[in-house]
Amino acid sequence: MTYQEFINTSNTLAPLAGNQTAQYIYQNIIHRSDVVGWMAIASELKLPALAVCAGEIEQYCAGHPGTLDLSDNLVRKSIGRMVRAALEPLGYEPVGKKSMPKEMGFQYFCGVAKRYEKHRPAKYVVQVAITPAEAPQGEK
């Protein structure tokens, strides 16, 4: 689903329609294939999926001050909806809320977030790959 299609799913998302930071978070963080894969794994471990990318979202917003107010409850809920949109094609649905891990030290995402379980057939599957690491300089 494109960012505009996502925005069109709810009137409450309309304030984010032209927000470049929100669009970046949707396209380049939450819907990045490695993040979606880790969110699915977190869901299997009964952890909140948002815990996978909340730190990266906070870090990105800190580097782009004033573009997206993470202290705004509606903005945080909208980011939660982005997570849901990323997990739905994998067959995951929200099943409740769980506390975000305190040890992760999130500034804005420190309350509860949705937890997901696989309840529907998936349109896509998660694949994990192991690739060779680069050898440190001087080693071959």
Buried (B, 14 or more C-beta within 10 A) or exposed (E): BEBEEBBEEEEEBEBBEEBEBBBBBBBEBBBBEEBBBBBBBBBEEEBBBBBBBBBBBBEBBEEEEEEBBBEEEEBBEBBBBBBBBBBBBBBBBBBEEBEBEEEEEBEBBBEEBBBBEBEEEBEEEBEEEEEEEEEEEEEE
